[in-house]
């Protein structure tokens, strides 16, 4: 299969003709990847700065989104923890949280939008995962152009990470520059593979699936042959949680759509080089028909449309579901809970199945996970770079002896046992928590190519060749490396979102209505409340209600960046 990737474009961009409020006289330039001055040389600070820190300390205000995987210990909170103490002690930056809110049920996004509606003063730094939300923040006019700051203050390693895929700037560009800094993410980090209950496979003498048909035989056995041995018909074939998206991080359905040559909810590249919305392609109809069939047969939990990915994942970890799709990192969280909840249970990573025509696909993550915006009124706008530069220079690519050489903090995400580091939660007093998740940029600092390259080497049985691989080896147990190997073997099957510009004109006016139409129609088809042919009516309605105009706008943008 031809690899579906986000174009890696190095040139400056005039990409936003369809979305910008004004046309530039010349294309706006993507912030430079040149390393420029070292962070300790030629830098101007807005407060006394000595020996790598502000002295006296300065305040930097922010807000935070708390995910389900963000946990605490020792009585700590988001506002007061090992990370905030580190920022103060190491950098002289006192992080002040105006407020925090959970990610669940979009509570953080709702709280932030309410703040915007009430014209509340924004904090100095805002980091968001949602590209649409980032663009809405940019459009308020409350945040500064950051390209010049980037070129002056970003460290060489920070620039290296972003320069691995300069197109990650695209969603945040305007006619006069960049208004948000992309947060680099590990490549292939969230791409879906399958996890299957290996003890059930062994008990029922089932073979590894290669196709959708093979997988259906396994699901039927999981539902009808009492794999847990309790004498009840209370198990399910596959976990889907599509309350928020068919492409949820965990319990994703993207691999099913990929088996029919499309991925819903994103813009897929077509054989002729144009972009088309995956949810209105013929393959989407076939995938929906298969989901309905599986729902009718009891392979899917009846409440899948009401469940987010965490809830759907809990069905697997509680022993009620035999198959779940998700990233390679699920081996550690949450799938490790399976053995705790179900003694003797085992799982194993498998490749996503091929469709009837041999197609294979899944949604792939972009090389960025969100963006950081800096308030126009921030007293110390360079402070974010002081903070993030240190993380990129010492956490993203640690050297032996660095404070982050093993993980973030001893006693939190690792321990030293008999003179050796370990990330085994059972060997860390009070259990393992992950302080990286407390950082302003969600996971401290990441160089896109680094993680999978490290796993590929470790999976060969080679010893670590650098300190990053030493650190990776602490969490790269046998299940993780097996899952990572499967993931890498599938890297050419990933469909990545190809439209990364701000919303087009018609998206802004009609996008929400089209999304509601799509979600309602798909749910009705899956649950049998509407015939499968309702999909054809949906496509016509989508096209006539703004979809055709959006498709033209998206492709106008795509042509403009491909020329660069």
C-alpha positions, 0 to 999 in steps of 0.5 A, spaced: 500 500 500 502 506 498 504 510 504 499 516 507 503 521 510 503 528 511 507 532 506 514 534 509 515 541 506 521 545 508 519 551 504 515 558 506 508 557 506 502 561 503 498 555 505 492 559 508 489 563 502 482 560 504 482 561 511 486 567 513 482 574 514 487 577 509 492 576 504 499 577 505 503 581 500 508 575 500 507 568 503 508 568 510 515 564 512 515 558 516 520 560 523 527 558 521 530 551 523 537 554 524 540 553 530 541 561 531 545 563 538 546 558 543 540 559 549 546 562 553 549 567 548 546 573 546 539 572 549 535 578 552 531 576 558 525 581 561 528 579 568 534 578 572 537 571 569 543 568 572 546 561 571 540 558 567 535 561 572 531 567 573 533 570 580 529 572 583 524 567 581 518 570 576 511 568 575 508 564 569 501 563 569 497 558 565 492 553 565 492 545 565 487 539 562 488 533 566 487 527 562 485 520 565 493 518 565 495 524 569 495 521 576 499 524 583 502 521 589 504 524 596 498 529 596 501 533 590 496 536 585 497 539 578 498 546 582 503 543 587 508 537 585 515 535 583 514 538 576 512 545 579 518 544 584 523 543 579 521 549 575 522 553 581 528 550 583 532 549 576 529 555 572 526 560 577 520 559 574 514 559 579 508 556 575 501 559 577 495 555 575 489 560 573 485 553 573 485 546 571 479 542 568 479 534 566 479 532 559 473 527 560 467 530 557 471 536 554 470 539 560 477 543 559 475 545 552 468 547 555 471 551 561 476 555 556 471 557 551 466 559 557 473 564 559 473 566 552 466 568 552 466 572 558 472 575 555 477 573 561 484 575 561 488 569 558 494 566 562 501 567 560 501 561 556 496 556 554 497 549 551 492 545 547 491 539 544 485 541 539 487 544 533 481 547 532 481 550 539 488 553 538 485 557 532 479 559 535 484 562 541 489 565 535 482 569 532 481 572 539 487 577 538 489 575 545 496 572 543 502 574 540 506 572 533 511 567 536 515 566 530 520 571 532 521 569 539 522 562 536 528 564 532 531 568 537 530 563 543 528 556 541 534 552 542 538 547 537 535 541 540 528 544 540 529 546 533 531 540 531 525 536 533 520 541 530 524 541 523 523 534 522 516 535 520 516 543 518 509 542 516 507 542 523 507 549 523 501 550 518 495 550 522 498 556 526 500 560 521 497 567 519 499 572 513 504 575 518 507 569 521 506 564 526 501 564 532 502 558 536 508 553 537 507 546 535 508 541 540 512 535 537 510 528 538 513 521 537 512 519 530 507 513 529 506 513 537 498 513 537 497 509 530 493 503 532 494 495 532 490 490 535 491 487 542 487 480 543 486 476 549 492 470 548 489 466 553 482 465 550 486 464 543 489 458 546 483 456 550 479 456 543 485 453 539 484 459 534 489 462 529 492 469 528 488 473 524 490 476 517 483 478 514 477 481 517 474 474 515 479 471 520 477 476 525 470 475 525 471 467 526 475 469 533 470 474 535 464 469 534 468 464 538 469 470 544 462 471 544 459 464 543 464 459 546 464 462 553 472 464 553 472 466 560 469 459 563 463 462 567 458 459 564 454 465 561 454 469 555 457 475 557 463 476 553 464 481 547 468 480 541 471 487 540 471 494 544 469 500 540 468 507 544 466 512 539 462 517 543 467 522 541 470 519 535 471 513 531 478 514 531 479 515 538 486 513 541 484 507 544 478 502 542 479 505 535 475 503 529 479 506 524 482 499 522 476 497 520 475 503 515 482 502 513 480 495 511 475 498 506 480 503 503 478 509 507 479 512 514 473 516 517 473 523 519 480 525 516 482 528 509 485 522 505 490 523 500 487 520 493 490 516 488 490 522 483 493 526 489 487 530 491 484 530 498 477 527 500 474 526 506 474 519 508 467 519 511 464 520 505 468 515 501 464 508 498 469 504 503 466 508 509 459 505 507 462 498 507 465 499 514 459 501 517 455 495 514 460 491 517 459 495 524 452 494 524 453 486 522 457 486 528 453 489 533 447 485 531 451 479 532 453 481 539 460 482 537 460 490 540 457 492 546 451 495 545 453 502 549 459 503 544 456 509 542 455 512 549 462 510 551 469 514 550 475 510 549 477 509 557 470 506 558 471 502 552 478 500 554 475 498 561 471 492 558 478 489 555 481 490 562 476 487 566 475 481 562 469 482 558 472 483 551 477 479 547 480 484 542 481 492 542 485 497 537 490 502 540 497 504 540 503 500 542 504 504 549 497 501 551 501 495 554 503 499 560 497 503 561 491 501 561 492 494 559 497 492 564 491 492 569 488 486 565 493 481 569 491 485 575 483 484 574 483 477 571 489 472 574 492 468 568 489 473 563 494 474 557 494 479 551 498 479 545 499 485 539 497 483 532 497 486 526 490 490 523 487 485 519 486 486 511 479 487 508 476 483 502 480 486 497 487 486 501 487 493 503 489 495 510 489 501 514 489 505 520 489 512 522 496 515 524 498 520 529 501 527 526 508 529 528 505 534 533 500 533 539 498 540 540 500 547 540 502 553 545 500 560 545 503 566 548 499 572 551 500 578 548 500 581 555 505 576 558 511 580 562 516 574 560 514 571 554 521 568 553 520 564 559 516 559 556 523 558 551 527 558 558 523 552 560 522 548 554 529 549 551 531 545 558 527 540 557 529 539 550 536 539 551 536 534 557 529 530 557 528 529 549 535 527 548 538 526 555 546 524 556 549 520 561 549 523 568 543 528 566 538 529 571 533 526 566 537 520 564 532 515 567 526 518 567 523 525 570 524 523 577 526 518 582 521 515 586 515 517 581 516 514 574 523 510 576 526 507 582 534 505 583 533 498 586 540 494 587 544 500 584 539 499 577 534 503 575 527 500 574 520 503 572 516 497 575 511 500 579 511 495 584 518 497 585 517 504 586 514 506 593 507 508 592 507 506 585 509 509 579 506 516 576 508 520 570 511 527 572 512 528 564 504 529 564 504 535 569 509 539 564 506 545 560 507 541 553 503 534 556 509 530 555 515 534 557 519 534 550 519 529 544 523 528 538 519 525 533 523 520 530 527 518 537 522 513 540 520 508 535 528 508 532 530 506 540 524 501 540 527 498 533 534 497 536 532 494 543 527 489 539 533 486 536 536 484 542 541 489 542 543 493 548 542 500 548 547 505 544 545 511 547 542 514 554 535 515 550 535 508 549 537 506 556 531 510 558 526 507 553 529 500 556 526 501 562 519 501 560 520 497 554 518 490 557 517 484 552 510 486 551 512 493 549 517 491 544 513 486 541 507 491 540 512 496 537 515 491 532 508 490 530 507 497 530 513 499 525 511 493 521 505 497 519 508 504 518 506 504 511 499 503 512 497 509 516 493 514 514 495 521 517 490 527 517 492 531 510 489 537 512 492 541 517 490 548 516 486 553 520 478 551 518 476 554 511 471 559 510 465 554 509 468 549 515 467 555 520 460 556 517 457 549 516 462 544 519 459 543 526 452 542 522 456 537 517 459 533 523 452 532 527 449 530 520 455 525 520 455 522 527 447 521 527 447 518 521 453 513 522 450 511 529 443 510 526 446 505 521 450 502 526 444 501 531 440 499 525 435 505 526 436 506 519 438 502 513 445 502 510 443 505 504 441 511 508 449 512 507 448 514 500 443 520 502 448 522 507 453 523 502 448 527 497 446 531 503 453 532 506 455 535 499 450 539 498 450 542 505 457 545 504 461 539 503 463 540 496 465 547 497 469 545 503 472 539 499 474 545 494 477 549 499 481 544 502 484 542 495 486 549 494 490 549 500 493 543 499 495 545 492 498 551 494 503 547 499 504 542 494 507 547 490 512 550 495 
